[in-house]
């Protein structure tokens, strides 16, 4: 028996941890079904090896490299999403000293939270369709560029006016970053997941952005006034004001900001003010 050192035990634990999380990730994606198919093929190859079927083994040896590349191409969306989730983890952010955008009250203030809930209540009551994206750690500059710049403080009146029927800004999504409405009429990627046929483009767009980022998306149906929440690829339908408020409190993530985070926020605020001043001068 070779001598076992502490580093060997640590290495075994790390490998076991990585393999476990890879299997958990595979089970939540379409790669799980593909993995079952690959196991069937592997079993067939073992049978060919046992009976020394040289022709089949020659084919497997020459096709193996191409097959690996094909699997990577097929699973490209799942792999991209996995690396994005890895980059959004708190551990990596702390190691790289990356602080999410927010305020001293958290991701957004209590006033912003109340204004969003109030606006959603009124729009649901009046059956006004709405699509509100609340940015968290994943930057959504690409989504921001597809819309019209607003750069206004979040208020229920502003949100209601934006989504008022037959107004120039009502079509598309609103992007909220911190305590400000950044842009309106934003275009969102549509989800390719199987969804209820009764759900329209607005819900599919809300699911699409939730599958590609950690943003919380509020969807209000124009047909029945139902409020839904899309988050990390999951759609929660028919939520009331209390449920919405609880979810917003969860992502608000109140905590005292560090000095470094305050400096980042002050720089972002100055940049935002300069952009606003340039627009006003023009």
Secondary structure, 3 states (H helix, E strand, C coil): CCCCCHHHHHHHHHHHHHHHHHHHHHHCCCHHHHHHHHHHHHHHHHHHHHCCCHHHHHHHHHHHHHHHHHHHHHCHHHHHHHHHHHHCCHHHHHHHCCCCCCECCECCCHHHHHHHHHHHHHHHHCCCCEEEEECCCCCCHHHHHCCEEEEEECCHHHHHHHCCCCCCCCCCEEEEECCEEEEEEECCCCCCCCCCCCCCHHHHHHHHHHHHCCCEEEEECCCCCCEEEEECCEEECCCCHHHHHHHHHHHHCCCCCCHHHHHHHHHHHHHHHHHHHHHHHC
